[in-house]
Amino acid sequence: MTLAGETLPASIDSDTRPLSESDLAALRRAVRALEQPGLAARLSAAAGAPLDIIGRSLPAPVTEAVARSTETAMRGALRVALATLPKKEIVTDGTEVAPISATRTGRFARLFQSSELNHKALAAISGAVGGAFGLATLAVELPLSTTLMLRSIAEIAREEGEEIETPEGALACVQVFALGGRGSETGLAESGYFAVRAALAKTMAEAARYAGSRSLVEEAAPALLRFTAQIAARFGVVVSQKVAAQAIPILGAFGGAAVNTAFMDHFQSTARAHFTVRRLERSYGKATVRAAYEVEKAALSSV
């Protein structure tokens, strides 16, 4: 655009470079993981029985217990994610300076540095306990397994270049729990990856602003409550599938371990895909990645 003989700079988001072959391959894997998650199939294979009939026949008290445990698990995950954000030093003039600790060596980075295999092993142990003792352990087992998944999600995010010690990065880790079950297996109206992200965008931005202005997490903050409720609503669907799998008669501790391992593997795959997309957006711009994503999604649907 030219004004009075002066050419104005182009828009910052005008980078239209095509994705490299390696990045396009990474995006293709991400699309496959996000648009065809297949959690129900994984859990069915682990439990040795289909979940569609069992899942629909869960009694009301079990459904209510799942909802309560899911809310508790999400509040706990949010508390862990935000409480580990580095505090900022305040200088004498009242302004904030850089975090006290470096991003890569801060508390969040140190807390979430175990391997994916270790996380699966720990998830298997908690699943074995749940399989052995049944629904009575859900209130304890679900927050534990959710925290283990958050550890693994944060590690994957960091590997993909995410700044996990910023409010947005920490909340993006929690956001993965809302991305882990969509499509025909959840019945959600907003079934696409970008549709779910768009549905969460406003509350996530509000929660990030609030988290960035507080040194401690206040659970009663409306912005955090709204964000937690949105995540829990979607995460609760896949938790119901997990409970249905663990409710199969004679499943036992071994089957419970297998179900939890499949559950962990599913969210690790979702996290890897989600943070791959975010990494590519930082490199190529959101519009370019979205267009390439839709092309790969269409190709996947036509197969």
N, C-alpha and C positions, 0 to 999 in steps of 0.2 A: 504494500500500500504506500502511495506517495502523497505527501502533504507539504505544500510550499517548498518543493524541490528537495524534500528530505524523505528518504526511504525508511519506514518504520521496521523494526526487527520482526521476524516471524514469530509465531506462537512458540512457547517453550516446548509444548507437547507435539511439535510438528515432525518429530523424528519418525520417518517412515521406512527405515532400513528393514529389509526382510530378515527374518530370523535365520541364523546360521543353521547348517545341517544338524549340528549337535544339539542346539537349542530347540530346533523343530522336533527332533526325536524325543527330547525331554518333555516337550509340550504334548506330544502324541501319547506318551506314557501317562502323563497327568490327566489328560482327557479320558483315557480308558479307566483310570482309577476313580475319577470323580463322577463320571456319567454312567458307569456300569459297576457300582460298588459291590453288589451281590453279597451283602452281609448275611441275609437270610440263608443263602445257599451255603456259605461257609459254616454258619452255626449248625445247619441241618447236617452237614457232613461230619462235623465234630461230635454232634449228639447222636448221630445214627438214625435220625427220624426227621420227617418234614415238619416245619414249624407253623404252617398256615392254619391248620385246624387247632393245634394246641394254643397258638397265640390268641386266636379268637375266643377260646374257651376259658381264658384266665378269669377267675372269679373277681367280683368287685373289690373285696378286701385286698386281694393281691395287687390289683391295678392301683388302688389308693396307696398301698405301701411302696410301690414302685415310684409313684409320683412324689411322695414325701422324700424317699431316699435320693431321687434324682435331684430335687431342689437342694437338699443338704450337700450332695456331692458337688454340685455346681458352685454353691457358695464357698465351699472349701477350696475348690480349684481356683476360683477367682481370688480368694484371700491369699493363697500361696503365691499365685502369679504376681499380684500387685504388692504384697508385703515385701517381696524380694527386690523391688525396684531400688536402685541406689539413691540414697539421700543426697541432696545438694547442699553445698556449703553456702552460707549467707555471709557476705562481706559487710563491712561497717555501713556502707551506703544503702543497704537493704536489697541489693540486687543478687541474683543467683549466678553462680559460676558453675563450671563443669562438675559432674558427679565426682564424689570423693575417690571412688575406685574406677579403674578403667573398665570399659564395657566387657572386654573379653575375660577379665579376671574378677568381675563383680560377683555378688552373692548368687544371683540367678544362674550365672554361667557355672559357678562351682557346684551349685545344687543339682543342676541338670547336666551331668556329664557322663553318665553311665551309657553302656552300649545298648543297641536295640535288642540284642540277644539276651542281655541281663534283664532288661525290662520284661521280655516275654517269659523268662524263667520265674521272675517274681510274680507276674500276673498268673502264671500257672499254679503257683503255690496258693495264692489267694483264691483262685477258682476251685482248687481242690478242697479248701475249707468250706467254700460255699456249696459245693456239690455234696460234701459229706453231711452237712448240717441243714441244708435247705434254706427256705425263705427266711428263717429266723436270723440268719447271719447277713441278710441283705443290707441292713442299715449300717453295718460295719464294713462288709466286704466291698460294697459299691464305692464309698468314698475312698477306700484304700486303692482299689484298682483304678479309679479315676485319677488319683494323684500320681500313680505309677505311669498312666498314659500321658499325663501332662508332662512328666519328666522326659519321656521319650519324644513327645511332640516338640518340646522346647529344644532338645538336642538336635532334632532334624531341622528345625527353624534356623538354628545357629549355623548349621552346616550349609544351608542355602543362603547365607549372608544376611539373615534377618537380625535387626538390632533388638534382641529380646529384652534388653534392659531399658527400653523406652515403653511408655504406657501403651502405645499402639502395637508394638511388637509383642508385649505380654498378652494383650487382649486378643491379638491374632492367634496366639496359641490356644486360648480358651475357645475361640471361634470355631476351631476344628471340630469340636464336639457337636456343633450344629450342622456340619457338612458331612458327617459320617453315615447318614441314612436318608436317602431321598428316592425319588422315582416311584415305581410301582410297589416297592417294598414298604413305603411309608404312607402312601396316600396323601402326601402333602400337595397342596395346590401349587406352591412354589417349589418345583422339583429340580430346576436346573441349578448348576453351581453358581452362576452369576446372579440368578434370581434370589438365591438364598443370601448371597453376599449383599445384594442391594437391600433386601429386607432388614438386614442387620446393620447397615451402614450408619444410619442416623443414631441409633442407640449406642453403637460402638464408638462413634465420634464423641458423643456426649460423655460416655464413661471414660474415654481416654483423656478428655479435658479435665474431668473431675479428678481422675487418678493422678494427673500431672500436677495438680495444685494442692495435693494433700500428701503429707509424709506418712500417714497411717490410713489404713482402709476403714471406712465407716460403712458397715453393711446396710445401714438404714438410708443411705444416699439414694434418692429416687433414680438417678442415672444408672447406678450400679444395679439396683433392683430390677429395672426394666431390662437391662442387658442380660442379667442372670436368668430372668424369666423366659426371655426369647430363646436362649441357648438350651435351657432345661426342657422347654416344650418340644424341641426337635430331638434332643438327646434321649428324652424319655421314651420315644418310639423304639429306638434301637435297644434301650435297656429292657423294654418289655420283651423283645425278641430273645435277648440273652436269658432273662428269667424263664421264658417259656422253654428254652433249650435245657436249662438246668432243672426244670420241673419234671422232665421226662422220668418216669419210674425207673428205678434201678440204675440211674445214671451214675451216682456215686462220685467219689473223690476224683477218680481218673477222668471220668467224663467231664466233670466240672473244670478240671485243669485244661482239658482240650478246648472247651467252650471259651474259657478266658483267654487262652492263647490265640484262638481265632479272632476274638474280640480285639485284643491288643494289635494283632497283625493288621486288622482292618483299619484301625485308626492310625497306625503308623503309615500305611499306604496312603490314606487320605491326607495326612499331614505332609508327606513328601510331595504329593501332587499340589496341594494348596500353596506351599511355600516355593515350589518350582514356578508356579504361575506368578506369584508375587515377585520373585527374583527377576523373571523375564519382564515384568511390567516396569521394574526399576531400570532395566537396560534399554528396552525398546519403546516404552510408553504404553499406557493402558489400552488405547484404541487399537494399536497394532497387534497387541497380544490377544485382545478380544476377537478381532477379525480372524486371526489365525486359529484361535480356539474354536470358533464357530465352523470353520472349514473342516477342521479335524473331527469335530463332533458330527457333522453331516456325513463325513466319510465313514465314521464308525457306525452310524445308524444304517448306512446302506449295505453294510457287510452282512 
